[in-house]
Amino acid sequence: MAGSNKETTRQKMIGLMYIVLVAMLALQVSNTVLDKFLLIDESLQHSVSSIRKENLRVFEGIKRSVKDRGNKPEDLDVVKKAKDVMSETDVVINEIENLRNEIVEITGGLDENDHYKGIEEDEKVMQITLGKGDSKDGKAYELKRLLNAYAEKISKFDSSLNIPNIALDAIEIDRFKNDKDQKNKDFAELNFEETPMIAAMAVLSQFENEVVRIEAKALDVLADKVGLEEVPFDQVEAFVSPVSKVVTAGTPYKATVMLVASSSVAKPKITTSEGTVDIGLDGKGSVEFVANSSNFGQDGKITKTWSGAIEINTPAGPKTYEFTEEFVVQKPNLQFESAAIQALYYNCGNELNVRVPELGIHYNPEFKITGAEYEKGNQPGKVTVIPKSKSVEVMVKNNGVEIGKQQFRVKPIPLPTLKIFNGNRPIDPVKGGALPRRIKAVAIPDADFKEFNPRDARYKVTDWELMIVRNNRNVFSDRFSNDEVNLRKFHEKAKTGDQLVMQIHKVERLNYKSDREEVKMGLQVFYYPIN
C-alpha cells in the first residue's frame, strides 16, 4: 500500500545487514568467508535492482493518478518532487557504481569468466577509499558526504520525511560505540580498513540498498498525497533466495521463494519439483530438501536444478509465474581419523572417528560395515570396528544418503615377546647364575600394536611349568597359573650344575572389553643354568 511508512520485514532485514557486514569485517576472513561476501554482494545487487523497478512503477503510478485527477497544479508539483527524488537517487547510485568500477579495475579487473580477479586484495582498496597514509582524502570520505547530503535533500521534500544520516562513524552505532577496538574508527575506517575487495563491494551494495529504500519511502509519501492506494502488477517476477547454492550431499538445501511485489498481494500458491512448500503470512515460501547425488565431477561437485511455480489471483484471474533454480551439490570430504588408519588389527577394538566437516550440525552418520562387527560411540562419527576378515569396508550414510566409503586392510595381531624376569631384570639363559628367589613370566606386546591399540595389547602368562633338571632327569617340578612364582621349594632341591627349565603352556590376551582370549603361541621353553 503506497503511503505506508512502516518498514516491511524485508526492509528491516536489509537494514540490519549493514551491521552484520561491518561485524564480519572485524573478523579474520578466510576463503569461505570471502565466498559468503560474494553471495551477499550478488544478493544485495539483485535487491537494489528489484527495489528500483518497484520505485519506477510507483513513479509511473503517481503520474497516472495525477492525470486521472485532472493534472492539478499541486498534484503536478508532487510529480516534480517524485522526479527530483529519483534524479537525486540516480546521482548517488551512479557515484557508488563508479567507485565499485574503480575498485574492480585497481584490483585486477575481471578474468575471462567475468569473475573478479582480486577478491582478497585489501591494500589497493584502502588506497582508493582511505587515501595514502593518514591523509583521509580517499573516496570513502567523499562517499560519506554524498550519502548524508542525500539523506538531508530527501528529507526536504516533505515534512514527514526525517531521514537520518546514512554514513555513520563507529561511535554513532550502538553495536560499536562501546567496542574498544572499533569505537574510534570513522566511517571510512570502519567500512574499508583492511577490507578485502569483495567485502568492500558488499558494503557498497548495502549502501545502494539503503539509498533505494529511502527513495522508496519518499515516493510512498508523495504517492499518498495524490491518492495512489494501489499500483497494478505490471512487472512481477519469481524470486528465489537460497542460503547457499553450494550444498554438501547429506545436508538440507534451503531457500526462500517469493514474489517481488507489494505487500498487498494475496497469499500465493507455491509448488515445486521437490514437494510441498510451507507458506507464511507474508506470502513467502520456505523450501527445504536433502541435496543428494551419486555422480560427482573431478572437482567433487555437480550442478543440479529444481523448479517451481507461484500462482496469484489477479482481477483478470489466476496468473502463474514459473522459475528454475540451479544449485551445486558438493561431495562431502569424508575424513577417517585413527591411530592406525592404513590398516586395522584383526579381532581388536579399532577406534575410528569419521568426520565430515561440511555437514556441521546436520551430521548424524549411519554405518554399514562389511567384514567386521562394530559398535557406535557416544558421539556422532565415532565407531569401534572389530574386524573378522582380511579386509573391511566402512560405508557412511547421513539422513539415508550415502556420502562415502573406505576400504581397510586387516593385519593379524603380532605375537608378544616372552621374557622371564628376576625382579626388574630379565634372566640370562646363556650365562645363568644363582637360582633367583622369585621369577615372573612376562608377555611383552609388539610396540606398534600397543601404541595403536593399547586396550587390546594386554597379555598375561596363565599356565607355565618349572622343572629342576639334573643330568637330563627331572628331579623336581611344579605347575603354576600365576605369572609370578616364589622359588623357595626349588631352592631346597637345586644344586650347582642343575638347570631351571621353564615351559610356558598358555598366554592370554585381554581385549578392549576385558574379555580373555588365548594367544596361539605353542609351547615356549626357556633354560637357565644354575651356577
Secondary structure as the mmCIF struct_conf table of DSSP 4:
data_model
#
loop_
_struct_conf.conf_type_id
_struct_conf.id
_struct_conf.beg_label_comp_id
_struct_conf.beg_label_asym_id
_struct_conf.beg_label_seq_id
_struct_conf.end_label_comp_id
_struct_conf.end_label_asym_id
_struct_conf.end_label_seq_id
TURN_TY1_P TURN_TY1_P1 ALA A 2 GLY A 3
BEND BEND1 LYS A 6 LYS A 6
HELX_LH_PP_P HELX_LH_PP_P1 GLU A 7 THR A 8
HELX_RH_AL_P HELX_RH_AL_P1 THR A 9 LEU A 25
TURN_TY1_P TURN_TY1_P2 ALA A 26 ALA A 26
BEND BEND2 LEU A 27 LEU A 27
HELX_RH_AL_P HELX_RH_AL_P2 ASN A 31 ASP A 68
TURN_TY1_P TURN_TY1_P3 ARG A 69 GLY A 70
HELX_RH_AL_P HELX_RH_AL_P3 PRO A 73 ILE A 106
TURN_TY1_P TURN_TY1_P4 THR A 107 GLY A 108
STRN STRN1 LEU A 110 LEU A 110
TURN_TY1_P TURN_TY1_P5 GLU A 112 ASN A 113
BEND BEND3 ASP A 114 ASP A 114
STRN STRN2 TYR A 116 TYR A 116
BEND BEND4 LYS A 117 LYS A 117
TURN_TY1_P TURN_TY1_P6 ILE A 119 GLU A 120
HELX_RH_AL_P HELX_RH_AL_P4 GLU A 123 THR A 129
TURN_TY1_P TURN_TY1_P7 LEU A 130 LEU A 130
BEND BEND5 LYS A 132 LYS A 132
TURN_TY1_P TURN_TY1_P8 GLY A 133 ASP A 134
BEND BEND6 GLY A 138 GLY A 138
HELX_RH_AL_P HELX_RH_AL_P5 LYS A 139 SER A 155
TURN_TY1_P TURN_TY1_P9 LYS A 156 PHE A 157
TURN_TY1_P TURN_TY1_P10 SER A 159 SER A 160
HELX_LH_PP_P HELX_LH_PP_P2 ILE A 163 ASN A 165
BEND BEND7 ILE A 166 ALA A 167
HELX_RH_3T_P HELX_RH_3T_P1 ALA A 170 GLU A 172
BEND BEND8 ILE A 173 ILE A 173
TURN_TY1_P TURN_TY1_P11 ASP A 174 ASN A 178
TURN_TY1_P TURN_TY1_P12 LYS A 180 ASN A 184
HELX_RH_AL_P HELX_RH_AL_P6 PHE A 187 PHE A 192
TURN_TY1_P TURN_TY1_P13 GLU A 193 GLU A 194
HELX_RH_AL_P HELX_RH_AL_P7 MET A 197 LYS A 225
TURN_TY1_P TURN_TY1_P14 VAL A 226 GLY A 227
BEND BEND9 ASP A 234 GLN A 235
STRN STRN3 ALA A 238 PRO A 242
BEND BEND10 VAL A 243 VAL A 243
BEND BEND11 LYS A 245 LYS A 245
STRN STRN4 VAL A 246 THR A 248
TURN_TY1_P TURN_TY1_P15 ALA A 249 GLY A 250
BEND BEND12 THR A 251 THR A 251
STRN STRN5 PRO A 252 LEU A 259
BEND BEND13 VAL A 260 ALA A 261
TURN_TY1_P TURN_TY1_P16 SER A 263 SER A 264
BEND BEND14 VAL A 265 VAL A 265
HELX_LH_PP_P HELX_LH_PP_P3 ALA A 266 PRO A 268
STRN STRN6 LYS A 269 THR A 272
TURN_TY1_P TURN_TY1_P17 SER A 273 GLU A 274
STRN STRN7 GLY A 275 GLY A 275
STRN STRN8 ASP A 278 ILE A 279
TURN_TY1_P TURN_TY1_P18 LEU A 281 ASP A 282
BEND BEND15 GLY A 283 GLY A 283
HELX_LH_PP_P HELX_LH_PP_P4 LYS A 284 LYS A 284
STRN STRN9 GLY A 285 VAL A 290
BEND BEND16 SER A 294 SER A 294
TURN_TY1_P TURN_TY1_P19 GLN A 298 ASP A 299
BEND BEND17 GLY A 300 GLY A 300
STRN STRN10 LYS A 301 THR A 314
TURN_TY1_P TURN_TY1_P20 PRO A 315 ALA A 316
STRN STRN11 GLY A 317 GLN A 330
STRN STRN12 GLN A 335 GLU A 337
TURN_TY1_P TURN_TY1_P21 ALA A 339 GLN A 342
STRN STRN13 ALA A 343 TYR A 345
TURN_TY1_P TURN_TY1_P22 TYR A 346 ASN A 347
BEND BEND18 CYS A 348 CYS A 348
STRN STRN14 ASN A 350 ARG A 355
HELX_RH_3T_P HELX_RH_3T_P2 PRO A 357 HIS A 362
STRN STRN15 PRO A 365 THR A 370
BEND BEND19 GLY A 371 GLY A 371
STRN STRN16 ALA A 372 LYS A 376
BEND BEND20 ASN A 378 GLN A 379
TURN_TY1_P TURN_TY1_P23 PRO A 380 GLY A 381
STRN STRN17 LYS A 382 PRO A 387
BEND BEND21 SER A 389 LYS A 390
STRN STRN18 SER A 391 ASN A 398
TURN_TY1_P TURN_TY1_P24 ASN A 399 GLY A 400
STRN STRN19 VAL A 401 LYS A 411
HELX_LH_PP_P HELX_LH_PP_P5 PRO A 412 PRO A 416
STRN STRN20 THR A 417 ASN A 422
TURN_TY1_P TURN_TY1_P25 GLY A 423 ASN A 424
STRN STRN21 ARG A 425 PRO A 426
TURN_TY1_P TURN_TY1_P26 PRO A 429 LYS A 431
STRN STRN22 GLY A 433 GLY A 433
BEND BEND22 ALA A 434 ALA A 434
HELX_LH_PP_P HELX_LH_PP_P6 LEU A 435 PRO A 436
BEND BEND23 ARG A 437 ARG A 437
STRN STRN23 ARG A 438 ILE A 444
HELX_LH_PP_P HELX_LH_PP_P7 PRO A 445 ASP A 446
HELX_RH_AL_P HELX_RH_AL_P8 ALA A 447 PHE A 452
HELX_RH_3T_P HELX_RH_3T_P3 PRO A 454 ASP A 456
STRN STRN24 ARG A 458 ARG A 470
TURN_TY1_P TURN_TY1_P27 ASN A 471 ASN A 472
STRN STRN25 ARG A 473 PHE A 480
BEND BEND24 SER A 481 ASP A 483
STRN STRN26 GLU A 484 ASN A 486
HELX_RH_AL_P HELX_RH_AL_P9 ARG A 488 LYS A 493
TURN_TY1_P TURN_TY1_P28 THR A 496 GLY A 497
STRN STRN27 GLN A 499 LEU A 510
TURN_TY1_P TURN_TY1_P29 TYR A 512 LYS A 513
STRN STRN28 ARG A 516 VAL A 519
STRN STRN29 GLN A 524 PRO A 529
STRN STRN30 ILE A 530 ILE A 530
#
